């Protein structure tokens, strides 16, 4: 998992990562409800999918950078 990798590479960042995870989970759930109520479930699903694609792209970029070093 990501936390296992982080704890092996930068153990001082694990607490920070858990905090960010918790905060963004609350924000994401709140935004999902807001988007669903105002624009429907299809827009909510598309927004969530786009968010995951951006996260995947960021992870791939970081991984490629680590492999290049």
N, CA and C atoms as a LAMMPS dump frame, in Angstrom:
ITEM: TIMESTEP
0
ITEM: NUMBER OF ATOMS
207
ITEM: BOX BOUNDS ff ff ff
-5.0000000000000000e+02 5.0000000000000000e+02
-5.0000000000000000e+02 5.0000000000000000e+02
-5.0000000000000000e+02 5.0000000000000000e+02
ITEM: ATOMS id mol type element x y z
1 1 1 N 0.835 -1.198 0
2 1 2 C 0 0 0
3 1 3 C 0.873 1.253 0
4 2 1 N 0.245 2.371 -0.234
5 2 2 C 0.985 3.627 -0.259
6 2 3 C 1.605 3.975 1.081
7 3 1 N 0.886 3.702 2.168
8 3 2 C 1.423 4.004 3.496
9 3 3 C 2.631 3.127 3.814
10 4 1 N 2.605 1.89 3.377
11 4 2 C 3.739 0.999 3.61
12 4 3 C 4.971 1.504 2.865
13 5 1 N 4.779 1.934 1.631
14 5 2 C 5.889 2.481 0.843
15 5 3 C 6.412 3.756 1.492
16 6 1 N 5.485 4.623 1.912
17 6 2 C 5.89 5.875 2.548
18 6 3 C 6.65 5.623 3.849
19 7 1 N 6.192 4.669 4.645
20 7 2 C 6.879 4.404 5.912
21 7 3 C 8.276 3.836 5.692
22 8 1 N 8.484 3.162 4.569
23 8 2 C 9.82 2.642 4.27
24 8 3 C 10.745 3.737 3.756
25 9 1 N 10.192 4.686 3.003
26 9 2 C 11.021 5.722 2.375
27 9 3 C 11.131 6.998 3.198
28 10 1 N 10.051 7.381 3.856
29 10 2 C 10.049 8.635 4.623
30 10 3 C 9.136 8.476 5.839
31 11 1 N 9.586 7.768 6.868
32 11 2 C 8.717 7.492 8.015
33 11 3 C 8.215 8.744 8.735
34 12 1 N 8.942 9.832 8.641
35 12 2 C 8.51 11.062 9.298
36 12 3 C 7.27 11.666 8.633
37 13 1 N 6.923 11.212 7.429
38 13 2 C 5.784 11.763 6.701
39 13 3 C 4.491 10.972 6.902
40 14 1 N 4.537 9.846 7.6
41 14 2 C 3.363 8.982 7.731
42 14 3 C 2.223 9.691 8.459
43 15 1 N 2.511 10.353 9.566
44 15 2 C 1.459 11.059 10.309
45 15 3 C 0.842 12.161 9.457
46 16 1 N 1.669 12.881 8.738
47 16 2 C 1.174 13.929 7.846
48 16 3 C 0.271 13.328 6.772
49 17 1 N 0.665 12.204 6.196
50 17 2 C -0.127 11.563 5.147
51 17 3 C -1.483 11.1 5.677
52 18 1 N -1.517 10.566 6.896
53 18 2 C -2.795 10.165 7.485
54 18 3 C -3.693 11.38 7.713
55 19 1 N -3.109 12.487 8.132
56 19 2 C -3.89 13.71 8.32
57 19 3 C -4.476 14.222 7.02
58 20 1 N -3.67 14.237 5.976
59 20 2 C -4.15 14.668 4.657
60 20 3 C -5.238 13.721 4.167
61 21 1 N -5.038 12.422 4.349
62 21 2 C -6.031 11.434 3.937
63 21 3 C -7.371 11.676 4.637
64 22 1 N -7.334 11.906 5.926
65 22 2 C -8.561 12.154 6.673
66 22 3 C -9.262 13.425 6.242
67 23 1 N -8.499 14.495 6.085
68 23 2 C -9.092 15.773 5.69
69 23 3 C -9.709 15.691 4.299
70 24 1 N -8.999 15.076 3.364
71 24 2 C -9.522 14.988 2.002
72 24 3 C -10.691 14.013 1.894
73 25 1 N -10.743 13.019 2.773
74 25 2 C -11.894 12.115 2.792
75 25 3 C -13.159 12.86 3.203
76 26 1 N -13.049 13.692 4.22
77 26 2 C -14.2 14.487 4.656
78 26 3 C -14.597 15.482 3.573
79 27 1 N -13.619 16.162 2.997
80 27 2 C -13.905 17.124 1.937
81 27 3 C -14.534 16.439 0.728
82 28 1 N -13.997 15.286 0.331
83 28 2 C -14.524 14.57 -0.828
84 28 3 C -15.96 14.121 -0.63
85 29 1 N -16.27 13.6 0.55
86 29 2 C -17.637 13.162 0.828
87 29 3 C -18.606 14.339 0.81
88 30 1 N -18.186 15.456 1.38
89 30 2 C -19.031 16.65 1.396
90 30 3 C -19.259 17.182 -0.011
91 31 1 N -18.195 17.245 -0.803
92 31 2 C -18.333 17.718 -2.18
93 31 3 C -19.177 16.772 -3.024
94 32 1 N -19.062 15.47 -2.796
95 32 2 C -19.863 14.506 -3.551
96 32 3 C -21.352 14.72 -3.298
97 33 1 N -21.72 14.954 -2.057
98 33 2 C -23.126 15.221 -1.734
99 33 3 C -23.579 16.517 -2.395
100 34 1 N -22.764 17.555 -2.296
101 34 2 C -23.104 18.847 -2.895
102 34 3 C -23.283 18.725 -4.405
103 35 1 N -22.349 18.071 -5.063
104 35 2 C -22.423 17.92 -6.522
105 35 3 C -23.638 17.081 -6.907
106 36 1 N -23.887 15.988 -6.184
107 36 2 C -25.029 15.127 -6.493
108 36 3 C -26.353 15.865 -6.333
109 37 1 N -26.464 16.678 -5.306
110 37 2 C -27.713 17.403 -5.076
111 37 3 C -27.947 18.489 -6.117
112 38 1 N -26.865 19.098 -6.611
113 38 2 C -27.017 20.21 -7.542
114 38 3 C -26.975 19.801 -9.011
115 39 1 N -26.197 18.785 -9.349
116 39 2 C -26.013 18.438 -10.762
117 39 3 C -26.275 16.979 -11.083
118 40 1 N -26.542 16.16 -10.103
119 40 2 C -26.896 14.768 -10.348
120 40 3 C -25.74 13.799 -10.159
121 41 1 N -26.125 12.529 -10.191
122 41 2 C -25.144 11.481 -9.924
123 41 3 C -24.174 11.267 -11.076
124 42 1 N -24.616 11.518 -12.3
125 42 2 C -23.704 11.338 -13.432
126 42 3 C -22.536 12.317 -13.343
127 43 1 N -22.818 13.567 -13.014
128 43 2 C -21.753 14.56 -12.861
129 43 3 C -20.869 14.197 -11.668
130 44 1 N -21.478 13.684 -10.609
131 44 2 C -20.7 13.261 -9.443
132 44 3 C -19.736 12.145 -9.82
133 45 1 N -20.221 11.162 -10.57
134 45 2 C -19.371 10.055 -10.998
135 45 3 C -18.259 10.534 -11.922
136 46 1 N -18.574 11.424 -12.844
137 46 2 C -17.551 11.957 -13.748
138 46 3 C -16.502 12.765 -12.986
139 47 1 N -16.942 13.544 -12.012
140 47 2 C -16.009 14.325 -11.199
141 47 3 C -15.091 13.409 -10.386
142 48 1 N -15.669 12.382 -9.789
143 48 2 C -14.863 11.431 -9.019
144 48 3 C -13.871 10.711 -9.924
145 49 1 N -14.322 10.309 -11.106
146 49 2 C -13.43 9.625 -12.049
147 49 3 C -12.282 10.528 -12.471
148 50 1 N -12.591 11.781 -12.758
149 50 2 C -11.543 12.73 -13.151
150 50 3 C -10.542 12.935 -12.017
151 51 1 N -11.033 12.977 -10.794
152 51 2 C -10.148 13.137 -9.642
153 51 3 C -9.196 11.951 -9.516
154 52 1 N -9.717 10.747 -9.714
155 52 2 C -8.858 9.558 -9.651
156 52 3 C -7.851 9.531 -10.791
157 53 1 N -8.239 9.989 -11.977
158 53 2 C -7.303 10.04 -13.105
159 53 3 C -6.168 11.02 -12.804
160 54 1 N -6.493 12.167 -12.234
161 54 2 C -5.461 13.143 -11.863
162 54 3 C -4.535 12.548 -10.798
163 55 1 N -5.104 11.864 -9.821
164 55 2 C -4.284 11.214 -8.796
165 55 3 C -3.379 10.143 -9.378
166 56 1 N -3.892 9.362 -10.314
167 56 2 C -3.078 8.336 -10.973
168 56 3 C -1.945 8.969 -11.764
169 57 1 N -2.243 10.051 -12.469
170 57 2 C -1.201 10.743 -13.238
171 57 3 C -0.115 11.29 -12.314
172 58 1 N -0.509 11.847 -11.182
173 58 2 C 0.478 12.361 -10.223
174 58 3 C 1.325 11.231 -9.66
175 59 1 N 0.689 10.1 -9.348
176 59 2 C 1.429 8.951 -8.822
177 59 3 C 2.409 8.413 -9.859
178 60 1 N 1.958 8.3 -11.114
179 60 2 C 2.848 7.818 -12.174
180 60 3 C 4.024 8.764 -12.389
181 61 1 N 3.764 10.063 -12.359
182 61 2 C 4.845 11.038 -12.534
183 61 3 C 5.858 10.933 -11.393
184 62 1 N 5.376 10.794 -10.169
185 62 2 C 6.28 10.668 -9.021
186 62 3 C 7.065 9.364 -9.09
187 63 1 N 6.412 8.297 -9.512
188 63 2 C 7.086 7.005 -9.629
189 63 3 C 8.16 7.05 -10.701
190 64 1 N 7.85 7.651 -11.834
191 64 2 C 8.832 7.751 -12.912
192 64 3 C 10.03 8.591 -12.48
193 65 1 N 9.772 9.637 -11.726
194 65 2 C 10.85 10.484 -11.228
195 65 3 C 11.748 9.705 -10.269
196 66 1 N 11.135 8.875 -9.42
197 66 2 C 11.911 8.058 -8.481
198 66 3 C 12.757 7.033 -9.228
199 67 1 N 12.199 6.439 -10.284
200 67 2 C 12.936 5.436 -11.05
201 67 3 C 14.087 6.058 -11.831
202 68 1 N 13.914 7.316 -12.251
203 68 2 C 14.952 7.991 -13.028
204 68 3 C 16.162 8.344 -12.167
205 69 1 N 15.967 8.477 -10.872
206 69 2 C 17.074 8.865 -9.984
207 69 3 C 17.865 7.705 -9.656
